[in-house]
Amino acid sequence: MYEDQMVLLLFVIFILIVPALLYAGFRKFKNPVPLRLLLILAVLDLLVMMGIFESGIFPEPGSMAGTLVSFALMLLLTSLAVITPFFWIGNRTGIERPWLIFTLLSFVGVVLMFISTMGESLEGGPLPRFFLLLPLTGWILDGFAAILQVQDIVYSPATLVHTFLLAVGLYLEVFIIAALFYVLLSGLPVAKNE
């Protein structure tokens, strides 16, 4: 029960606070923020996540610390996916307080992360296909696995390839949704506040 409350608190923090803090921190660090910096941080997050999983720091599969750390790293990845396109497209939206829209997109990212972690596999059986977990990018990842004939490696529970590709697919999915949202907002006329 305590673990469920901690995960819920983690979700709320990463929906309401973290994207706004990341945005404000990057704006103070450098304005305009270079996109390569945000992409490098996303890659570093992925590498840290894979390093933790590979090293076996949390040997017990259902440990609370392991769950919280893995969710925090995945949520940080989705937060980076939410703010990255804003620095690229968002300046054309005319929004003065972008942290307000980060909440909506962070919620979408958390929901997608929750859906992608719900995939079940039978004990000893292959892991689920990506299109079942990621509606947009899952088809692409499954297609590449089929074209390259590496399904045995990708869907094997013995390797971390599935986890890595799932995290990359989640990042790309949230990035695409956020970018489309910002493009839509940039096409709307700027509201006059009187």
C-alpha positions as CSV (number, residue, x, y, z in Angstrom):
1,M,0.0,0.0,0.0
2,Y,2.8,2.4,0.9
3,E,4.5,1.7,-2.5
4,D,1.3,2.6,-4.3
5,Q,1.1,6.0,-2.5
6,M,4.8,6.7,-3.3
7,V,4.3,5.9,-7.0
8,L,1.2,8.1,-7.1
9,L,3.1,10.9,-5.4
10,L,5.9,10.5,-8.0
11,F,3.4,10.7,-10.8
12,V,1.9,13.9,-9.4
13,I,5.3,15.5,-8.9
14,F,6.3,14.7,-12.5
15,I,3.0,16.0,-13.9
16,L,2.8,19.2,-12.0
17,I,6.3,20.3,-11.0
18,V,9.2,18.7,-12.8
19,P,8.5,19.9,-16.4
20,A,8.1,23.5,-15.2
21,L,11.3,23.2,-13.1
22,L,13.2,21.8,-16.0
23,Y,11.9,24.5,-18.3
24,A,12.8,27.3,-15.8
25,G,16.2,25.8,-15.1
26,F,17.1,25.5,-18.8
27,R,15.9,29.0,-19.5
28,K,18.1,30.4,-16.7
29,F,21.1,28.3,-17.8
30,K,21.0,29.4,-21.5
31,N,18.5,31.3,-23.5
32,P,17.8,30.1,-26.3
33,V,18.3,26.6,-25.1
34,P,20.2,24.4,-27.6
35,L,18.2,21.3,-28.5
36,R,21.3,19.2,-28.5
37,L,21.6,19.8,-24.8
38,L,18.1,18.4,-24.2
39,L,18.7,15.4,-26.5
40,I,22.0,14.7,-24.7
41,L,20.3,14.7,-21.4
42,A,17.6,12.3,-22.7
43,V,20.4,10.0,-23.9
44,L,22.1,10.2,-20.6
45,D,18.9,9.4,-18.8
46,L,18.5,6.3,-21.0
47,L,22.1,5.2,-20.4
48,V,21.7,5.6,-16.6
49,M,18.5,3.6,-16.7
50,M,20.1,0.8,-18.7
51,G,23.2,0.9,-16.5
52,I,21.1,0.5,-13.3
53,F,19.1,-2.3,-14.9
54,E,22.2,-4.1,-16.2
55,S,24.2,-3.7,-13.0
56,G,21.5,-5.3,-10.9
57,I,21.6,-2.7,-8.1
58,F,18.1,-3.7,-7.3
59,P,18.2,-7.5,-7.5
60,E,14.7,-8.0,-6.1
61,P,12.2,-7.5,-9.0
62,G,9.4,-6.0,-7.0
63,S,11.4,-3.8,-4.6
64,M,10.1,-0.4,-3.8
65,A,13.4,1.3,-4.4
66,G,13.8,-0.3,-7.8
67,T,10.2,0.6,-8.8
68,L,10.6,4.2,-7.7
69,V,14.0,4.7,-9.4
70,S,12.9,3.1,-12.7
71,F,9.6,5.1,-12.7
72,A,11.5,8.3,-11.8
73,L,13.9,7.8,-14.7
74,M,11.1,7.0,-17.1
75,L,9.1,10.0,-15.9
76,L,12.2,12.2,-16.3
77,L,12.5,11.0,-19.9
78,T,8.9,11.9,-20.6
79,S,9.3,15.3,-19.0
80,L,12.3,16.0,-21.3
81,A,10.1,14.8,-24.2
82,V,7.5,17.4,-23.2
83,I,9.7,20.4,-22.9
84,T,12.2,19.7,-25.8
85,P,9.8,20.5,-28.7
86,F,8.7,23.7,-26.8
87,F,12.1,25.2,-27.1
88,W,12.0,24.4,-30.8
89,I,8.4,25.2,-31.8
90,G,6.9,26.9,-28.7
91,N,8.2,30.3,-29.3
92,R,5.7,30.7,-32.1
93,T,2.8,29.8,-29.9
94,G,2.6,33.2,-28.1
95,I,2.1,31.5,-24.8
96,E,3.6,33.5,-22.0
97,R,3.2,30.8,-19.3
98,P,4.2,27.6,-21.0
99,W,4.3,25.6,-17.7
100,L,0.5,25.6,-17.8
101,I,0.4,23.5,-21.0
102,F,3.3,21.3,-19.7
103,T,0.9,19.9,-17.2
104,L,-1.5,18.5,-19.8
105,L,1.3,17.0,-21.9
106,S,3.0,15.6,-18.9
107,F,-0.3,13.9,-18.0
108,V,-0.4,12.4,-21.5
109,G,3.2,11.2,-21.1
110,V,2.5,9.6,-17.7
111,V,-0.6,7.9,-19.1
112,L,1.4,6.5,-22.0
113,M,4.2,5.4,-19.6
114,F,1.6,3.7,-17.4
115,I,0.1,1.9,-20.4
116,S,3.5,0.9,-21.7
117,T,4.5,-0.7,-18.4
118,M,1.3,-2.7,-18.1
119,G,2.3,-5.1,-20.9
120,E,2.3,-8.7,-19.5
121,S,4.3,-11.7,-20.7
122,L,4.0,-15.2,-19.6
123,E,6.8,-16.6,-17.4
124,G,9.6,-17.6,-19.7
125,G,7.7,-16.4,-22.8
126,P,8.5,-13.6,-25.1
127,L,7.9,-10.0,-24.2
128,P,4.9,-8.2,-25.7
129,R,5.1,-6.5,-29.1
130,F,5.6,-2.8,-29.1
131,F,2.4,-1.9,-31.0
132,L,0.4,-3.2,-28.0
133,L,2.3,-0.8,-25.6
134,L,2.9,2.3,-27.8
135,P,0.1,3.3,-30.2
136,L,2.3,5.6,-32.4
137,T,5.9,4.4,-32.4
138,G,5.3,0.8,-31.5
139,W,4.5,-0.1,-35.1
140,I,7.8,1.4,-36.2
141,L,9.8,-0.5,-33.6
142,D,8.1,-3.8,-34.4
143,G,8.7,-3.1,-38.1
144,F,12.4,-2.5,-37.6
145,A,12.7,-5.7,-35.5
146,A,11.0,-7.7,-38.3
147,I,13.0,-6.1,-41.1
148,L,16.3,-6.7,-39.3
149,Q,15.2,-10.2,-38.3
150,V,16.1,-9.7,-34.6
151,Q,12.8,-10.6,-33.0
152,D,14.4,-13.3,-30.9
153,I,16.8,-10.7,-29.4
154,V,14.3,-7.9,-29.0
155,Y,11.5,-9.8,-27.4
156,S,13.6,-12.0,-25.2
157,P,13.3,-11.4,-21.5
158,A,17.0,-12.3,-21.0
159,T,18.2,-9.1,-22.7
160,L,17.5,-5.4,-22.0
161,V,16.9,-4.6,-25.6
162,H,13.1,-4.6,-25.2
163,T,13.4,-2.2,-22.2
164,F,15.7,0.1,-24.0
165,L,13.6,0.2,-27.1
166,L,10.4,0.7,-25.0
167,A,12.0,3.7,-23.3
168,V,13.1,5.2,-26.7
169,G,9.7,4.6,-28.2
170,L,8.0,6.2,-25.2
171,Y,10.3,9.3,-25.5
172,L,9.6,9.5,-29.3
173,E,5.8,9.1,-28.8
174,V,5.6,11.9,-26.1
175,F,7.9,14.1,-28.2
176,I,5.7,13.7,-31.3
177,I,2.5,14.4,-29.4
178,A,4.0,17.4,-27.7
179,A,5.4,18.7,-31.0
180,L,2.0,18.3,-32.7
181,F,0.3,20.1,-29.9
182,Y,2.8,23.0,-30.1
183,V,2.4,23.2,-33.8
184,L,-1.4,23.3,-33.4
185,L,-1.1,26.1,-30.8
186,S,1.3,28.1,-33.1
187,G,-1.4,28.0,-35.8
188,L,-4.0,29.6,-33.5
189,P,-4.3,33.3,-33.2
190,V,-2.8,34.8,-30.1
191,A,-5.5,35.6,-27.4
192,K,-5.8,39.2,-26.4
193,N,-5.9,39.6,-22.6
194,E,-7.9,42.7,-21.7
